[in-house]
């Protein structure tokens, strides 16, 4: 009796080894993965260049679970948020954002989150579990099946969860979506976001991958950051920025600091001046975000004027800074919001959601 395994959680090399264990050459593994990821087939029976005997064997040895978007909401600005169902009854969010350079997909790495940042919806219910590589792959497949001939050209690991707390699966996922016979997403079009797991940042810097590191900084000093981000108790601000500077030096890749502006918490001119002093002279970019409101947190977003003032102080200090264009505000595009609504409403999201993805 064959014990089934998950082909979508295999790296290319692991898949070739698996096919070798079946007595098949490596090129059969490549053909199969190409069907899965380039042609987006979910049935071996349709993989016409594979021998019928092999198709039957694969269906038994490594059955394919089709990716399933159980709900979708659309924004007036073109952003689409999907809730992707998992085999165990859980669900995760992924957000498709149209840009002038192509379609960018925000991928989740965990169900829920253990980091407990005070402004984020993802961690309100805590961490349920980390995702397998296949469950991250399914987010791309579910969206790709919906958009048809349009191609997801960039991926940001900024959905629910902390990617560096699911390091091995995230790394496998990144390498798999880069494979040129599958999704073919260039490493320079892949971003990994972290709240500041220093061992993970240092490990990632040694992988030799020219991906972008994005760091959720959100405060320039320990008192403010610890008040809104528990992780700062373990990895203080200066240590985090030092690790990010090392990453930039080793990889030659500019680090992006994400900074959510929270009214009365971290958005003063003094905070801007402290941030400028902290990161001036390093290879970095600051992305200012007016907080996505989450009702449960009780926190309010900074005004547009406050954001402009903050950004001006950074730019005057020679730090490249942008204020993020808002996308999906009308569909609760912040991490975790759609899933929490789905949980509250017992798996039903009402008439404003499209369930026919």
N, C-alpha and C positions, 0 to 999 in steps of 0.2 A: 504494500500500500504506500502510495506517495504522500508525503507530508507537504502540503502546499506552502509556498513562500510568496512574497510580494515583489513582483518584478519592478514596480515603480519605486521601490525603496532600494534598488540596486544601483550602484555606480556602474559606469560602462565596463570597467575592469571586473567588477563583481558579476555582472551579467555574462560576460564572456566566460568567466570561470564556471558559472552555473551551467551554461550551454555545454561547456567541455565535460561537465559531470554527466550530461545526458548523451555524450558521445557525438556532439555536434561541433562544427568548426566555429571560430570566432565571428566570421562574417554573418552567420545566422543570427547571432545576438545583435549585431549592428543593424541588420535588416529589421528585426523585430522592434528594437527601440526607435528606429526611424518611423515605422508604422505608428507606434504609440505617440510619439511626440511631434513629428512633422506632419503626418497625415491625420493624427488625432483619432485613430481607430480604437474602439474599446472591445473588439471581438477578434480573436485569432482567426476565426473562420473567414474573415475578409482579407487576411494577409496573403494575397494570392501568389507571392513568390516563395512562400514557405511550403515544403512538402505537406500533404494532408496529414500524414502520420505525425509529423512534428506539431502541427497545429492542434491535433487532438491531445497529444502529450502535454503541451503547454497549458491547454485549457484545464487539465487535471492538476498539473504540478504547480502552476502559478496563475490561478484565475484572476482576471482583471475586474476590479470593482469600478464601474463607471463613475466618473466625477459627477456630482449632483449639486447644482445651485438650487436651494430650496426656496429662496426668495431673492428678489432684486428690487432696488429702488433707484430711481433716476433723478438727477438734479437738473435744474433749468440750465446749468452751465455745462452739461454734458457728462459730468461725473456720474459713475454708476457704482453702487455698493451692492455686493453680493453676500449672501449668507450660504456658505458651502457646508453641506451635511457630511458628517463623518460616520463610519461604520458602527461606532458604539452609541450613536444617538446624540452626540455632541454636535456643535456647529461652530464654525469660525468665519470671520469676516475677511473680505478682500475688496479693495477699492480700485477701480479703473479710472485713471485721470487722463483726459486728452490734452496734449500739449502740441505746440507747433512743430516739435521734433518727433512726435509719434505718441504712441499709447504707453503710459507708465502704469504698472500694477503695484499696489501696496499689499504685501503678503504678510500674513500672520505666521508666527513660529510656535505659538503655544495656545492652548485653550485657557483663557484667563491669564493672569499674571501674578507673580509672587512679590513684585517689587514695591507695590503699595504706594506709588506716587499720589500725592493728595489731590491732584488736578485731573487724574486720568480715570476713565470709565472701565478700562480693561481689568484693573486690579481690584475693583470693588468687591467682587465675589471670590477673590483669591485665585490661586493657580489650580486648575483641574488636572492638566497634564501637558507634557510637551508633545509636539506633533512629530510624526514620522516624516521622512523625506517624501514619501508618496502622498501624504496629506498636504504638503506644500505644493507638490507637483499638481495635485488635483485642483488647487486654486487657479493655476494658470490654465489648465485644461477646461475648467468650467467656464471661465471668462472667454477663452479663445473660441470655444464652441458657440458662445453667444454672439460674439462680434464677427464671426464668419471669416471673410477674407482679410480683415484687418489684423495686423500683427502686433502683439505685445513686444515692444522693442526695448523696454527697460523695466527693471524690477527694483523696488525699494523694500527692504525688510524692516518696515515701520508699522506693521499691523500689531495685533494683540500679541503680548508676550515679549520676553527679553531674548533676542536671538543668541546672544553669547552664553545664555544659560541652557541652550540646546545646541551646543557648539557642533558636535559631530554630524548631526542630521542637517543642520544649516549649511555646513561646509560641503557635504555631499550634494545637497540641493543646488548650491551655487555652481559647483563644477558640472553638474548634470545639465542645467539650463544653458550653460555656456557651450556644451558639446555641439560642434558645427553641423552634425547630421540630425540634430534634434531641434530644439528651440533656437539655438544659435544666438543667444543673447550675449553680447560682448561683455567682458569683465568690467570695462570702463562704464558700462551702463547698468551696473549692479551696485547697490548701496546697502550696507549693513548698519543698522542703527542700534545703539546701546545706551543704557542709562549710566554706564560707567563701570563695567566689570573689568578691572585692570588686568587680571591674568588672561582673560579672553582677548583683550586688545593686544597685549604683548604676543600672545600665541598667533593671532591673526596676522600680525606684522611679519611673522616668519614664514607664512605660507607661500609667499612669492606671487600673490594674486593682486593685480592692479585694480582692485575694487575701491570704492569710496567708503570711508568710515564717517558715519554721522553720529554725533554724541549729543544726547539730551542733557544739556548743561543747566539751563533755566535759572541760574543764579551765579554770581561771581564770588561769593563768600560762603564760608562754612555755616554760619548761623542761619542765613536765609535758605541755603540749599538743603540743610538738614531738616528744616521745618517743613519743606514740601517734598523732599525725596529722602527716604530712609537709607538708601544705598550710600549716601554721603557719610554716614557714621562709619562705614567700613572703608570707603575710598574717598577721602577728602578732596576738595576742589583742586588744590595745587598739585597733588599727586596725580589726579586725573589728567590735568592739562599737561603735565610732564610726560605722561604715558602717550598722550595724543601727539605731542611734539616728536617723540621718538618714532611713533608710527609714520608720521609725515617724512621724517628724515630717512627712515629705512625704505619706505615704499616710493617716495617721491610724489605721493598723492596728497593733495590738500585735504585737511580735515574740515568737515562742516560741523559747526556748533549750532544745534537747535536751541532756540530760546523763546519759550512761551511767555508772553507778557501778561502778568496777572495784576489787575488793578490793586494798588496799595501794598503789594507784596514784593515785587522784584522789578518794578518799572520806573524807578526814580532816576533822576540825572546822576545821583551818587552811584547807583547800581551800574549805570552805563559807564561812568568813569572808572569804577573798579574793574569792570569787565575789560575795558580797553587796556588798563595797566596789566591785567592778568595774561592776556593773549597777544599783546603787541609784539611784533617781530617774529611770530611763528607762522608757519604755512597753514593758513586757515581761512575760513569764510564763516560769517555769522548769518544765520537765517532767523529773522525775527518773525514770530507768529503771535498774532493776537489770540489769546486763549480761546479754544473751542469750548463753549459753555457746556458743562455737565451738571444737571440739576442737583444730583446727590452731593456734589462737592461744596456747594455754597460759595464758590469763587466766581469772580467776575472778570471779564476780559478788559484789558486796557483800552483806552480810547485811541482812535486813529491819530489824534494829535500827539498823544504820549508815545506812540510807536514811532512817529516821524522824528520826534525830539530825541528819542533813544538812539535811533539809527544815525542821526546827524552827528551825535557825539562820537560814535564809533568810527564813522567815515572820516571825521576831522582828525581822528587819531591814526588814520592810515589803514584802517581795518575794512576789508571788503565786506559789505553788508547789504542784504536785501530784506525787504518785508514781503513775506510769502503772500502770493495771490490766494485769496480764499477760494476754496473749491468744495462744493458739496455741503455748504452750511445748511441748506434747506432739507437735507436728507440725513442729518445726524452723522456726518462723515467722520467724526472723531472716533478713535479706536474704542471698540467695545460697546458703543451705544446701540447699534442695531441688534447685536446679540443679546444685550440686557433686555431690550424691548421684547425680543422673541421669547426669552425666558419668562418675563413677567406675564406675557399673554399666552402662555402655554403652547408655544409653537405656531401661533397664528398672529400675523402682523397686520391684518385688516386690509381694507380695500385700496389703500394707497401703495401697496406693494404688488409687484408683478410676480406671480408664482408660476409662470409658464415659461421659465427660462429654458 
